Amino acid sequence: MARSTKKNMEKVRKGWDPSLWAGLKPFGIGEERPNNYAEILRAVWENKDEALYAWRILSRGVCDGCALGVAGLHDWTMDGVHLCNIRLRLLRLNTMPALDTRLLADLASLKQKKSAELKELGRLPYPMIRRRGERGFTRISWERALDEIAGRIRATSPRRTGYYMTSRGEPNENYYVAQKAVRAMGTNSIDNAARICHSPSTVSLKATIGAGATTCSYSDWIGTDLLVFIGSNPANNQPVTTKYMYYAKKAGTKIAVINSYREPGMERYWIPSNLESALFGTKISDRTFLVNVGGDVAFLNGTLKHMIENGWLDRGFIERHTAGFKQMRAALEEQSWEDLERLSGASREEMREFARMVGEASTAVFVWSMGITQHEFGEDNVRAIINLGLTKGFVGRDNCGLMPIRGHSGVQGGAEMGAYSTAFPGGLPVNPENARKLGELYGFEVPSEPGLTTPRMIDAAHDGELDVLVSLGGNFLEVLPDPDYVREALARVPLRVHVDIVLSNQMLIDPADTVILLPAATRYEIPGGVTQTSTERRIMYSPEIPGRRIGEARPEWEIFMELAKRVRPELADKLHFDGTQEIREEIARVVPMYDGIQHLRKSGDQVQYGGPHLCAGWKFDTPDGKAHFSAIALPETGIPEGMFVVTTRRGKQFNSMIHEEKDALTGAVREAVLMSEEDARGLGLANGERVVLRSEAGEFEGRVHIAPIKPRTLQVHWPEGNVLIDRRHRSAVADIPDYNALVRVERAGEREPAAV
């Protein structure tokens, strides 16, 4: 299918514009910034043994990094080459040789290694098994491994089994077949990484506008009047988007950032594939509003109060196409400016300033990420953004939209394919009626009760209520709060099965009874090619790439089909696919919004489900056909005297895979505790001084890194900071963990808190 027209690029001013330059130093010499050209050289060196294969992956495959949606070296937003350092860092996972399995015979030395060191040992080539009391793993055949797993599943209740899928390059085909297989085996307890990133976004969008995904396209950024980033840092997590921001600025777009930290990459960035920006950098944010961690609802509610008081609304849209506005307005009237200022950490005037920016905009796009969703009240955070978007009908039309930006290539399609404990394919809720309909399509009974979410699988394991846990990629030890609790939980599961391409430290936890490792193929190794769905709902075909193949690694969809056939041999004829093309044809039948996926056959083929805009023409897929405002109470996020709120952040990493000890954007090392200068001075602490953070869940030792961050707020890197996070704090509906905590700060070596 042909690429889209990129019509918004017509709005971009030609020629260079010094007013947008970050500075006059050529290539930002001496500035704290990534060296993207060095990343290219590094990738060339790392992949020199498979240089041709690496080039084929880059030039033909769909990127397995973030969910931006780059196919080969191009996309559907603008012309030109798109290549970021995240993709280059991930490239070696696809080209590296096999692990020497003799290293697995005794795990004593491997247990001392960091995750990055384990990954660098090479690809898993063969099925391996380890029994209780054994020092390491031994090789077994696929037949024996699958028979062992199937026997254990048959021997227990489906309620005592759990299945998890990471977003690590997983294509739609793997997700779809896995969920079908798991439901054939009698449970809905299959979940994926979307649970701990954008599950509150899906819940809230579906409830308010009837669409559970981003409503617009990336091209809508370019030329919109206002582009707002809330709790999101795409300069670090989706670096190619900085090129979109560059062109948006040249098309006259104003950019506002709402965050607790003034992210350097969102202030200015040097874009390597654009000569003007590579030389002089680009100013990104026109205005940054610093708010408290958890203060987003208060800030956005204050903004709404100003907009209502000043009449900065589209009353025609509100009256004809929405419901709930009066109730929302009444709730806002009960919220005092004193409370809004205290909880947001922003002044009434700052909220008015942002309200004016929104009020003066005819078009706007709102982008958010983990800084919004990973809270106990994540759903309310998202609803507050939706409220703002509905004030002027910023949805369903050009240069407008609500965008929960995704950070991983497989995560958008995961839940849409049904690899979700609370949703069937197409995002349909798990209930008896939908189970009956899906069962009629599949030819077997589908369970009708929601399964275990990812956090609840770990709880069940810890309580001795899980007999089998199958994990495709991922690393519970590094992505979930309270790693000691997670370790204890995994150690109590009688059978753990880890399906992955490389080693991780969770595989090395001593077995309660048995641990089995199964080697997986990467997306580029799967015969027949696969598809991925990007943030903007674009389903893209990624072909099989000729090159090195590893031992007996298999596509994960084949593994699940073979496993389900062994568990339910009477359903063998209903659990069979000849290849990925047949899978796509079934997806098109079972998930109507994915119709068109069956026609994707070569590199560059794509289809954007729902078109460029969901809710086009202001038609909302809700029971009454209207978009719904929400009356949102203020979450009580006050910080007790003598304490600070700490939140987790990403550095030079992809997901939990750490690439460097130092983040080139911020200058912060992995042990850094980002702290305001005001707080450091009040505590009598110097930059670089060692401190200990103590929460109810645990403690973290690091070094003070003075940064432009909101006072009383601290940031530490994830996953190291998970030791501070209380696993019991989760959102009410989506069940996402709250990755924030209240802490006291002590000098290292002292037991008493530093004086505030």
C-alpha positions in Angstrom: 0.0 0.0 0.0 1.3 3.5 -0.9 2.6 5.8 1.8 0.3 8.7 2.9 0.6 12.1 1.3 2.2 13.9 4.3 0.0 16.9 3.5 0.8 18.8 6.7 4.4 19.2 5.5 3.1 21.9 3.2 2.7 24.1 6.2 6.4 24.0 7.0 8.3 27.3 6.3 11.2 26.8 4.0 14.8 27.8 4.8 16.6 28.1 8.1 15.2 30.0 11.1 17.7 31.2 13.6 14.9 32.1 16.1 14.5 28.3 16.6 18.1 27.5 17.2 19.2 26.2 20.6 22.6 28.0 20.3 25.4 29.0 18.1 27.9 26.3 19.0 28.3 24.0 16.0 26.8 20.5 16.7 26.2 21.6 20.3 29.9 21.2 21.3 30.3 21.1 25.0 26.5 20.7 25.7 25.0 17.8 27.5 23.4 15.9 24.7 23.5 12.5 22.9 26.2 11.9 20.3 24.0 10.3 17.7 26.9 10.0 15.2 28.9 8.0 17.7 25.9 5.7 18.1 26.0 5.0 14.4 29.7 4.1 14.6 29.1 2.0 17.7 26.3 0.0 15.9 28.6 -0.5 12.9 31.3 -1.9 15.2 28.9 -4.1 17.2 27.4 -5.7 14.2 30.4 -6.0 12.0 30.2 -9.8 12.0 26.7 -9.6 10.5 26.9 -6.2 8.7 24.8 -7.2 5.7 22.1 -8.8 7.9 22.1 -5.7 10.1 21.6 -3.5 7.1 18.8 -5.6 5.8 17.0 -5.3 9.1 17.4 -1.5 9.2 16.4 -1.0 5.5 13.6 -3.5 5.2 12.2 -4.3 8.7 9.8 -2.4 10.9 11.6 -0.9 13.9 11.4 -3.1 17.0 12.1 -0.1 19.3 9.4 2.4 20.2 5.9 2.4 18.7 6.6 5.3 16.3 6.2 3.1 13.3 9.3 3.4 11.1 9.4 0.8 8.3 12.9 0.5 6.9 14.3 4.0 7.2 11.1 5.9 6.4 7.7 6.6 7.9 4.3 8.0 6.9 4.6 11.4 8.4 7.4 13.0 6.4 10.0 12.3 3.8 13.6 11.6 4.7 15.6 9.1 6.7 14.5 8.2 10.2 16.9 6.3 12.4 17.3 6.7 16.2 19.9 5.5 18.8 17.3 3.3 20.5 16.9 1.2 17.3 20.7 1.1 16.8 21.2 -0.2 20.4 18.6 -2.9 19.9 20.0 -4.1 16.6 22.6 -6.4 18.2 19.8 -8.4 19.8 18.9 -9.5 16.3 22.4 -10.2 14.9 24.3 -11.6 17.9 25.5 -15.2 17.9 24.2 -18.0 20.1 24.9 -18.3 23.8 27.4 -21.0 24.8 25.0 -23.3 26.7 27.9 -24.7 28.8 27.7 -21.4 30.7 24.3 -22.5 32.1 25.6 -25.7 33.7 26.5 -23.8 36.9 24.7 -20.6 37.6 26.8 -19.4 40.5 28.9 -16.9 38.4 25.9 -15.8 36.2 23.9 -14.8 39.3 26.5 -12.1 39.9 26.1 -10.5 36.6 23.9 -7.5 35.7 21.1 -7.9 33.2 23.0 -6.1 30.5 25.9 -8.5 31.0 23.6 -11.5 30.7 22.1 -10.2 27.5 25.5 -9.8 25.9 26.3 -13.5 26.4 24.2 -14.2 23.3 20.9 -15.7 22.0 19.2 -18.6 23.7 19.7 -21.5 21.2 18.0 -24.5 22.6 15.3 -25.6 25.2 16.9 -26.0 28.6 15.6 -27.4 31.9 16.5 -27.1 35.6 15.1 -29.1 38.5 15.0 -28.2 42.1 18.4 -28.8 43.7 20.4 -28.7 40.4 23.2 -26.1 40.0 22.2 -25.2 36.4 20.4 -26.0 33.2 20.7 -29.0 30.9 19.6 -29.2 27.2 16.4 -31.0 26.3 14.4 -31.5 23.1 11.4 -29.4 22.1 9.2 -32.4 22.3 10.2 -33.2 25.9 9.9 -29.5 26.9 6.4 -29.1 25.5 5.2 -32.4 26.9 6.5 -31.4 30.3 4.8 -28.1 30.2 1.5 -29.4 28.8 1.4 -32.2 31.4 1.8 -29.7 34.3 -1.0 -27.5 32.8 -3.3 -30.5 32.4 -2.6 -31.6 36.0 -3.8 -28.3 37.6 -6.8 -26.0 37.3 -6.7 -23.3 34.6 -7.3 -20.8 37.4 -3.8 -21.7 38.8 -2.0 -20.8 35.6 -0.8 -17.4 34.2 0.7 -16.2 31.0 2.5 -12.9 30.4 3.8 -11.3 27.2 6.3 -8.5 27.0 6.2 -5.7 24.4 9.7 -6.7 23.3 9.3 -6.6 19.5 6.2 -8.9 19.8 4.2 -8.8 16.5 0.4 -8.9 16.3 0.6 -12.5 15.1 2.3 -13.8 18.3 -0.1 -11.9 20.5 -3.2 -13.1 18.7 -2.2 -16.8 18.6 -1.1 -16.8 22.2 -4.4 -15.4 23.5 -6.3 -17.9 21.5 -4.2 -20.8 22.8 -4.5 -19.6 26.4 -8.3 -19.3 26.1 -8.4 -22.8 24.6 -6.6 -24.0 27.7 -9.4 -22.6 29.8 -8.3 -19.3 31.2 -8.3 -15.5 30.5 -5.1 -15.1 32.6 -3.0 -13.7 29.8 -1.7 -10.2 30.2 1.0 -8.0 28.5 3.1 -5.0 29.1 0.3 -2.6 28.3 -1.0 -3.3 31.8 1.9 -1.3 33.4 2.0 1.5 30.9 -1.2 2.8 29.2 -4.0 0.6 30.7 -5.6 3.7 32.4 -5.5 5.5 29.0 -7.4 2.7 27.3 -10.0 2.5 30.1 -10.6 6.3 30.3 -10.7 6.9 26.5 -13.1 4.1 25.9 -15.4 5.3 28.7 -15.5 8.9 27.6 -15.2 9.0 23.8 -15.7 5.4 22.8 -12.2 4.9 21.4 -9.5 3.1 23.3 -6.5 4.4 21.2 -4.9 7.6 20.0 -7.5 9.6 18.0 -5.0 11.3 15.6 -1.9 10.8 13.6 1.7 12.0 14.1 1.2 14.3 11.1 -1.3 16.2 13.1 1.5 17.5 15.2 2.9 19.5 12.3 1.0 22.8 12.0 -1.4 22.4 15.0 -1.7 25.6 16.9 -0.7 24.0 20.2 1.1 20.7 21.0 1.1 19.7 24.7 3.2 17.1 26.4 2.0 16.0 29.8 4.1 13.6 31.9 5.9 12.6 28.7 9.5 12.7 27.5 9.5 11.7 23.9 13.0 13.2 23.3 14.3 10.3 25.4 11.8 7.6 24.8 10.8 8.2 21.1 13.7 10.2 19.8 12.5 10.3 16.2 9.6 12.5 17.3 12.0 15.4 17.9 12.1 15.6 14.1 8.3 16.0 14.0 8.6 18.7 16.7 11.2 20.5 14.6 8.9 20.6 11.6 6.0 21.5 13.9 7.9 24.5 15.1 8.7 25.5 11.6 5.0 25.3 10.8 4.2 27.7 13.6 3.2 25.3 16.3 3.6 26.3 19.9 4.8 23.5 22.3 3.9 23.4 26.0 5.3 20.8 28.5 3.7 19.9 31.8 6.0 17.9 34.1 7.7 17.9 37.5 11.2 18.1 35.9 12.4 20.5 33.1 13.5 17.7 30.8 16.6 19.0 28.9 15.7 17.1 25.8 12.3 18.8 25.7 14.0 22.2 26.0 16.4 21.7 23.1 17.6 18.9 20.9 20.1 18.3 18.1 18.5 16.3 15.4 21.2 14.4 13.5 19.3 13.8 10.2 18.5 17.5 9.8 21.5 19.8 8.9 20.1 22.9 10.5 19.2 21.2 13.8 22.3 19.1 13.8 24.4 22.2 13.6 22.6 24.6 15.9 20.0 22.5 17.7 16.3 23.2 18.0 14.4 24.9 20.8 11.5 22.5 21.6 9.3 23.9 24.4 7.9 27.4 24.2 6.6 27.1 27.8 7.3 24.5 30.5 4.9 24.3 33.5 6.4 22.6 36.6 3.9 20.7 38.7 4.0 18.4 41.7 4.2 14.7 41.1 0.5 13.7 41.2 -0.5 17.3 40.7 -1.8 17.0 37.1 -5.5 16.8 38.0 -5.3 19.9 40.1 -3.3 21.8 37.4 -5.7 20.7 34.6 -8.8 21.4 36.8 -7.5 24.9 37.5 -6.9 25.4 33.8 -10.5 24.3 33.1 -11.8 26.8 35.8 -10.0 29.6 34.0 -11.3 28.5 30.6 -14.9 28.4 31.9 -14.7 31.7 33.7 -13.3 33.4 30.6 -15.5 31.7 28.1 -12.6 30.1 26.2 -14.8 27.3 25.1 -16.5 25.9 22.0 -20.0 26.0 23.4 -21.6 24.8 20.2 -19.5 21.6 20.3 -20.2 21.1 24.0 -23.9 21.5 23.6 -24.4 19.3 20.5 -21.7 16.7 21.0 -21.0 16.2 24.7 -22.6 15.2 27.9 -21.6 15.8 31.6 -20.3 19.4 31.2 -22.6 20.8 33.9 -21.6 18.2 36.4 -18.0 18.8 35.7 -18.4 22.5 36.0 -20.2 22.1 39.3 -17.4 19.9 40.7 -14.8 22.5 39.7 -16.8 25.2 41.5 -16.4 23.3 44.7 -12.6 23.2 44.3 -10.9 26.2 45.8 -7.9 28.0 44.2 -6.0 27.4 47.5 -6.4 23.6 47.1 -5.6 23.7 43.4 -2.4 25.7 44.0 -1.3 23.5 46.9 -1.9 20.2 45.2 -0.7 21.2 41.7 2.4 23.1 42.9 1.6 25.8 40.3 0.2 29.2 40.8 -3.3 30.4 39.8 -1.6 32.7 37.3 0.4 29.8 35.7 -2.8 27.9 35.3 -4.4 30.9 33.7 -1.4 31.3 31.3 -1.8 27.7 30.2 -5.6 28.2 29.9 -5.0 31.1 27.6 -2.7 29.1 25.4 -5.4 26.4 25.0 -8.2 29.0 24.7 -6.4 30.9 21.9 -5.7 27.7 20.0 -8.0 26.7 17.2 -6.3 23.3 17.0 -4.4 21.3 19.6 -2.9 17.9 20.2 -2.4 16.5 23.8 0.2 13.8 24.3 0.8 11.9 27.5 2.7 9.0 28.9 3.8 7.2 32.1 4.0 10.4 34.1 0.2 10.5 33.8 -0.8 6.8 33.9 1.4 5.3 36.6 -0.6 6.5 39.6 -3.3 5.1 41.8 -5.5 7.7 40.2 -4.1 7.2 36.6 -7.6 6.9 35.1 -8.6 10.3 36.6 -5.4 11.9 35.3 -6.3 10.7 31.8 -9.9 11.9 32.2 -8.6 15.3 33.2 -6.7 15.6 29.9 -9.8 14.4 28.0 -11.9 17.1 29.7 -9.4 19.7 28.4 -9.5 18.2 24.9 -13.3 18.4 24.8 -13.6 22.0 25.8 -13.0 23.1 22.2 -13.6 19.9 20.3 -9.9 19.0 19.9 -10.7 15.6 18.6 -11.8 14.0 15.3 -10.4 16.7 13.0 -7.2 17.8 11.4 -4.3 18.9 13.7 -6.3 17.8 16.8 -6.2 14.8 19.0 -5.7 12.9 22.2 -2.5 10.8 22.0 -1.4 8.3 24.7 2.1 7.9 23.1 3.5 4.3 23.2 7.0 3.5 24.1 7.4 0.0 22.8 6.8 -1.5 19.4 4.5 -4.3 20.3 2.4 -2.8 23.0 -0.4 -1.1 21.0 -1.3 -4.4 19.3 -1.1 -6.5 22.4 -4.4 -5.6 24.0 -6.1 -5.2 20.6 -5.2 -8.7 19.7 -6.7 -9.9 23.0 -3.6 -10.8 24.9 -5.1 -9.1 27.9 -6.8 -10.6 31.0 -9.7 -8.1 30.9 -10.3 -7.8 27.1 -11.0 -10.1 24.2 -9.6 -9.4 20.7 -10.8 -6.0 19.5 -10.7 -4.6 23.0 -14.1 -6.1 23.9 -14.6 -6.5 27.7 -14.5 -10.0 29.1 -18.0 -11.0 29.9 -20.4 -13.9 29.2 -21.9 -12.4 26.1 -18.6 -11.6 24.4 -17.2 -14.9 25.5 -20.1 -16.7 23.8 -19.6 -14.7 20.6 -15.9 -15.4 20.5 -16.5 -19.1 21.3 -18.8 -19.3 18.3 -16.0 -18.0 16.0 -13.4 -20.3 17.5 -15.4 -23.4 17.8 -14.7 -24.0 21.5 -15.8 -22.6 24.8 -14.1 -19.4 25.8 -13.9 -18.5 29.6 -16.2 -15.6 30.5 -14.5 -14.3 33.7 -11.6 -11.8 33.7 -8.3 -13.4 34.3 -5.4 -12.3 36.5 -3.7 -9.0 35.7 0.1 -8.9 35.7 0.4 -7.7 39.3 -2.2 -10.2 40.5 -0.3 -13.0 38.9 2.6 -12.2 41.1 0.4 -11.9 44.1 -1.1 -15.4 43.3 2.4 -16.8 42.9 3.4 -15.3 46.3 0.4 -16.8 48.0 1.1 -20.2 46.6 -2.0 -20.1 44.2 -0.1 -20.3 40.9 1.2 -23.6 39.7 2.4 -22.6 36.2 3.7 -19.3 35.0 4.7 -18.8 31.4 6.5 -15.6 30.6 7.3 -14.5 27.0 10.1 -12.1 27.4 9.9 -9.4 30.1 11.5 -9.4 33.5 9.2 -9.2 36.5 12.2 -8.6 38.7 12.9 -5.3 37.0 9.6 -4.0 35.9 7.4 -4.4 38.9 7.5 -2.7 42.3 9.2 -4.4 45.3 11.7 -6.7 43.6 12.3 -8.8 46.8 8.6 -9.6 46.9 8.6 -10.5 43.2 11.7 -12.7 43.7 9.9 -14.6 46.5 6.8 -15.0 44.4 8.7 -16.4 41.4 10.6 -18.8 43.6 7.3 -20.3 44.8 5.9 -21.3 41.4 6.2 -25.0 40.8 6.8 -24.6 37.0 8.2 -21.4 35.5 8.6 -21.2 31.7 10.6 -18.4 30.2 10.4 -17.9 26.5 12.9 -15.3 25.3 15.8 -14.5 23.0 18.4 -13.8 25.7 19.0 -14.5 29.3 17.5 -12.4 32.1 18.1 -12.6 35.9 14.6 -13.8 36.6 15.5 -17.1 34.8 18.2 -17.7 37.4 15.9 -17.7 40.4 16.1 -21.2 42.0 13.2 -23.3 41.0 10.5 -24.4 43.5 10.4 -27.5 41.3 11.2 -26.8 37.6 12.3 -24.0 35.3 12.2 -24.4 31.5 13.8 -22.0 29.1 12.5 -21.9 25.5 14.4 -20.0 22.7 12.3 -17.6 20.7 12.8 -16.2 17.2 12.9 -12.4 16.7 10.3 -10.7 14.5 12.8 -10.6 11.6 13.3 -14.4 11.7 9.6 -15.4 11.4 8.7 -17.1 8.0 5.9 -15.3 6.2 6.6 -12.0 7.9 4.6 -10.3 10.7 2.9 -7.0 11.5 3.1 -4.3 14.2 0.7 -1.6 15.2 2.1 1.8 16.0 0.8 4.5 18.3 -1.1 6.1 15.5 -3.0 2.8 14.9 -1.0 2.0 11.8 -0.6 -1.7 11.1 2.7 -2.3 9.3 4.1 -5.3 7.6 7.6 -6.4 8.5 9.1 -9.2 6.2 11.3 -12.1 7.2 14.9 -10.9 6.8 17.5 -13.4 5.4 20.4 -13.8 7.8 21.8 -15.7 10.8 19.4 -18.1 12.5 20.0 -19.3 16.0 19.9 -23.0 17.0 16.4 -24.2 17.4 14.7 -20.9 18.2 11.0 -20.9 17.2 8.4 -18.2 16.6 6.3 -17.8 19.7 3.0 -18.3 17.9 4.2 -21.8 17.0 5.2 -22.5 20.6 1.8 -21.6 21.9 -0.1 -23.5 19.2 1.9 -26.7 19.9 1.4 -26.3 23.6 -2.3 -25.8 23.3 -2.7 -28.8 21.1 -1.0 -31.0 23.7 -3.2 -29.6 26.5 -6.4 -29.9 24.4 -5.7 -32.5 21.7 -9.4 -32.7 20.9 -9.2 -29.1 19.7 -6.1 -29.7 17.5 -7.9 -28.9 14.2 -9.1 -25.6 15.7 -5.7 -24.6 16.9 -3.8 -24.8 13.7 -2.3 -22.2 11.3 -0.2 -22.9 8.2 1.6 -19.6 8.7 1.4 -16.0 9.5 -0.7 -15.1 6.5 -3.4 -17.4 7.7 -3.2 -15.8 11.1 -3.7 -12.4 9.6 -6.7 -13.6 7.7 -8.3 -14.8 10.9 -7.5 -11.6 12.7 -9.3 -9.7 10.0 -12.4 -11.8 10.6 -12.3 -11.7 14.4 -11.2 -8.1 14.8 -13.2 -6.1 12.3 -11.3 -2.9 12.9 -8.1 -4.7 11.7 -9.7 -5.5 8.3 -7.0 -4.9 5.7 -4.2 -6.7 7.7 -4.8 -9.7 5.5 -3.6 -7.8 2.5 -0.2 -6.7 3.9 2.5 -8.8 2.2 5.6 -6.8 1.5 7.9 -4.2 3.2 6.1 -0.8 3.3 2.6 -2.3 3.2 0.4 -0.7 5.9 -3.1 0.2 6.8 -4.3 2.7 9.5 -7.3 1.3 11.2 -10.0 4.0 11.8 -8.3 6.3 9.3 -6.3 9.4 10.2 -8.8 10.4 12.9 -11.0 8.4 15.2 -14.2 10.2 16.2 -14.1 12.0 12.8 -17.0 14.3 12.3 -17.5 14.3 16.1 -19.2 10.9 16.0 -18.4 9.0 19.2 -18.9 5.3 19.7 -20.6 5.7 23.0 -24.2 4.5 24.0 -25.6 8.1 23.4 -23.2 9.0 20.6 -21.6 11.8 22.6 -18.3 12.5 24.2 -18.5 12.6 28.0 -16.9 15.1 30.4 -15.9 13.7 33.8 -16.4 15.3 37.2 -13.0 14.6 38.8 -12.3 15.0 42.5 -8.8 16.2 43.5 -6.6 13.4 44.7 -5.0 14.2 48.0 -1.3 14.3 47.1 0.0 16.6 49.8 3.5 15.8 51.0 3.9 15.4 54.8 6.4 17.7 56.6 9.9 16.4 56.4 9.2 14.1 53.4 9.6 14.1 49.7 7.8 12.4 46.8 10.0 10.3 44.6 9.0 9.2 41.1 10.9 7.0 38.7 12.3 8.0 35.3 14.1 6.5 32.3 17.7 7.2 31.4 19.8 5.8 28.6 17.7 2.6 28.3 15.0 0.8 26.5 12.3 -0.6 28.7 14.3 -2.2 31.5 17.3 -2.8 29.3 20.0 -0.3 30.5 22.3 0.9 27.7 24.6 3.3 29.5 25.4 4.2 33.1 25.1 7.9 32.3 22.2 9.6 30.5 23.6 11.9 27.8 20.5 14.1 27.9 20.5 14.9 31.7 24.1 14.0 32.7 22.6 11.8 35.5 24.2 8.5 36.3 22.1 5.5 37.2 22.5 6.1 41.0 21.5 9.8 40.7 18.8 11.3 42.9 17.5 14.2 41.0 16.9 17.0 43.5 16.2 20.7 43.3 18.8 23.2 44.3 16.4 24.6 46.9 15.9 21.2 48.5 19.7 20.4 48.4 20.4 23.7 50.1 17.7 23.2 52.7 19.1 19.8 53.5 22.7 21.0 53.6 23.6 18.6 50.8 26.1 19.1 48.0 25.9 17.9 44.4 27.3 14.4 44.3 26.9 13.7 48.0 25.7 10.2 48.9 22.2 10.0 50.3 19.7 7.3 51.3 16.0 7.5 50.5 13.7 5.5 52.8 10.1 4.6 52.0 7.7 2.2 53.7 8.7 -0.4 51.1 12.5 -0.1 51.1 15.5 2.0 50.7 17.7 3.4 47.9 21.2 4.7 48.1 22.4 7.2 45.5 24.1 10.5 44.9 22.5 14.0 44.8 22.2 15.3 41.3 21.0 18.9 41.4 18.5 19.5 38.6 15.7 21.8 37.5 13.0 19.9 39.3 10.0 20.9 41.4 10.9 21.3 45.1 9.9 18.5 47.4 10.1 16.2 44.3 12.9 13.7 43.7 13.5 11.4 40.7 15.4 8.1 40.5 16.0 5.8 37.6 13.7 2.9 36.9 14.1 -0.1 37.5 16.6 0.6 40.3 14.1 2.8 42.1 11.5 0.0 42.3 12.8 -0.9 45.7 11.1 2.2 47.1 7.7 1.5 45.5 4.8 -0.1 47.5 3.4 -2.9 45.4 0.0 -2.5 47.1 -0.7 0.9 45.5 -2.5 0.4 42.2 -5.2 2.1 40.2 -8.7 1.1 40.9 -9.8 0.0 37.4 -6.8 -0.7 35.3 -4.7 -2.2 38.2 -1.6 -0.4 37.1 1.0 0.0 39.9 1.7 3.5 41.3 5.4 4.0 40.6 5.7 6.9 43.1 6.4 7.0 46.8 6.9 9.2 49.9 10.4 9.1 51.2 12.7 10.6 53.8 16.2 11.7 52.8 19.3 10.8 54.9 22.9 11.3 54.4 24.5 8.0 53.7 25.8 6.6 57.0 23.3 8.6 59.1 20.1 7.2 60.6 18.4 10.5 61.2 16.7 12.4 58.3 18.6 15.4 57.0 17.1 18.5 58.3 14.5 20.1 56.0 
